[in-house]
């Protein structure tokens, strides 16, 4: 038995309508103004999802470090464990992104297990299987006392039947709004906890996959995983889940879960729109700066990375502009000579940050924090 999808309250319906409006507006803006910064924004948002979802599970890698790892950079100062977890999640998320328009698509138990292998295959052992249902009990420990079980998942013997029911539900369309269905899919999977490990990330990824299949926006613009990874939101995420009870109780009302997800969708949409707008403003200002300084317009990409993410590496600049190693090195060296950038670190691990001549107005725009509103606030 799965949780029944609750009816929306009037406030829920209003918030959902606002989310739809914001997502539609962003889609039209992306189509109408396909600026060069959009590719970088997509990479940032993907990296932010990976960094945030992994951070919930205790793997701490900054978004900018994830971006560098995604670019193939080897000299990133992270532990081997965090590197492995980051690259595994990035591979799985990249695959999920490609499924948004896949023909003849259907959910299956095999597909979900394959996604789990992509996430956890590097940790596969006889006692902690990857890509297979668990064969024993699994517990979510309490944040206050790791020796106390905050949640005990259903018996392992019942997992195959519950997962079969979930797959049937996923493949059976109804008139529920896609964002609500995605939220329910997350709750179903995290409550069943079908694998020995990786259930939280798999559940958040399944939600992202359903949103992706909806087709309104690319998944990197729609996933709420980055929002969930913010410390205060992560705490509330665990609290909302814990209030479902210490055992699987699928007959209960889960309206609180829906409201929590609608808040996440709304604030995530606000955040992404603000980042898109900010990126465009920074790019436009840098365009003017580069033109006035009579510099090659291609260096805007490097300066944009510095303004929006805090630094740039030669590898990322080289890839983004399709340059040779020598061209990228020469451009960055010239920017250092001009005082626009400053190098940090040794040759292989070197990256570049804003120098004393970096345009102050650009940094002011890039560093202005975003204010998010609570759609449920009176």
C-alpha positions, -999 to +999 in steps of 0.1 A: +000+000+000+012+035-009+003+068+007-028+083-009-022+117-026-039+143-004-063+170-018-048+205-020-060+232+002-069+266-013-035+279-002-017+250-017-036+255-050-026+292-050+010+284-044+011+258-070-004+282-096+023+307-087+050+281-092+035+272-126+035+309-136+071+314-125+083+283-144+064+293-175+079+327-174+114+314-170+109+290-199+098+319-221+127+340-210+153+312-216+139+308-251+137+345-259+171+355-245+195+325-251+226+343-238+260+328-237+259+326-199+231+300-201+255+271-206+275+282-175+242+286-155+231+251-164+265+237-152+263+257-120+227+245-113+237+209-120+267+212-097+246+228-070+222+199-071+250+174-068+267+193-040+235+199-020+221+164-022+254+148-013+258+173+016+225+161+031+242+127+034+274+141+049+296+144+018+308+180+019+320+193-015+314+229-025+294+238-056+325+253-073+346+222-065+318+201-080+319+223-111+356+217-114+353+179-109+326+179-136+350+196-160+375+169-155+398+189-132+420+165-112+437+188-088+407+197-066+413+195-029+386+170-018+389+136-002+389+105-024+356+095-008+340+128-015+354+128-050+339+093-057+305+103-043+305+135-063+313+119-096+289+090-091+260+114-083+270+137-112+269+107-137+235+096-124+221+132-126+235+136-161+217+104-172+185+116-156+188+149-175+190+130-208+158+111-200+136+142-202+126+135-239+135+098-242+110+080-265+092+049-253+100+057-217+087+036-188+097+032-152+107-003-141+123-020-111+154-027-133+157+009-142+156+020-106+181-006-096+204+005-125+202+041-112+211+029-078+241+011-092+253+043-109+251+060-075+264+032-052+283+008-074+316+020-061+305+009-026+292-025-036+300-053-011+283-086-003+269-069+028+259-037+012+245-045-022+243-019-050+216-022-076+196-048-057+169-046-031+181-049+005+179-083+021+177-072+057+164-044+079+174-008+075+170+021+100+173+059+098+191+069+130+181+099+151+200+131+147+200+134+185+212+099+193+227+077+166+219+046+187+182+054+184+161+045+153+141+075+141+126+054+114+124+016+107+117+008+071+093-020+060+105-056+063+128-066+035+104-094+025+078-068+016+101-046-005+097-063-039+059-060-037+060-024-025+084-015-053+062-033-079+033-012-066+054+020-069+065+012-104+028+005-114+019+038-098+047+057-117+035+042-150-002+049-145-010+085-154-037+104-136-049+140-133-026+149-104-003+178-111+031+165-122+049+185-094+026+169-068+032+134-083+069+140-082+067+149-045+047+118-038+072+096-057+099+110-034+079+102-003+070+067-015+105+057-023+122+072+008+096+055+030+100+021+014+138+025+017+145-004-007+183-003-007+209-007+021+222+028+014+216+058-009+178+059-004+177+096+003+196+106-028+177+081-049+144+095-037+154+131-044+166+120-078+134+102-086+115+134-079+139+152-102+133+126-129+095+130-127+099+168-130+122+163-160+097+141-177+071+168-173+090+187-199+083+223-188+119+231-179+152+212-181+157+194-148+186+215-137+162+245-136+135+225-117+151+202-091+145+212-055+176+193-043+197+224-040+170+240-018+168+209+003+206+210+009+205+244+026+211+238+063+178+252+077+158+235+049+176+202+055+167+203+091+130+209+083+132+182+056+141+156+082+116+170+107+087+167+082+098+131+073+101+122+110+066+134+117+054+106+094+061+083+123+088+058+133+074+030+110+058+028+076+022+041+080+009+045+044-027+051+055-019+085+070-026+120+056+006+135+041-007+170+035+022+185+055+047+168+031+029+184+001+029+218+016+067+215+024+074+206-012+053+234-026+073+258-005+105+242-019+092+245-055+083+281-050+115+293-034+136+272-058+119+289-087+125+323-071+162+314-066+168+301-101+151+331-117+172+355-096+204+336-106+194+337-143+188+375-140+220+381-121+240+361-146+227+381-175+234+414-158+269+404-149+276+392-185+263+425-199+285+446-176+315+424-184+308+428-221+310+466-217+342+464-196+360+441-221+350+463-250+361+495-233+394+479-223+398+466-260+403+430-248+392+399-266+355+393-260+361+356-253+376+365-219+341+375-207+335+338-200+365+336-176+356+368-158+319+357-155+330+326-137+351+346-113+322+370-106+295+344-102+314+315-087+344+332-071+371+317-093+380+302-126+405+274-136+423+272-169+406+239-178+371+253-175+379+284-194+396+264-221+366+241-225+340+268-224+356+288-252+370+259-272+406+272-268+439+255-270+459+251-238+483+278-250+455+303-258+439+298-224+471+301-206+481+333-225+447+349-218+448+342-181+484+353-179+475+386-196+446+392-172+470+387-142+494+412-157+466+437-160+456+431-124+422+419-133+428+384-120+451+370-093+465+335-094+462+312-064+481+279-059+507+260-078+508+254-116+486+222-117+462+232-090+462+269-099+430+289-101+423+326-105+403+350-084+393+387-088+423+411-088+424+447-077+414+459-112+384+436-115+354+458-122+338+466-088+303+472-102+303+436-116+313+422-082+286+443-065+259+428-087+272+393-085+275+394-047+241+409-040+221+383-020+187+371-031+157+376-009+132+348-010+096+352+000+074+327+018+044+320-004+024+308+026+031+339+047+000+360+055 
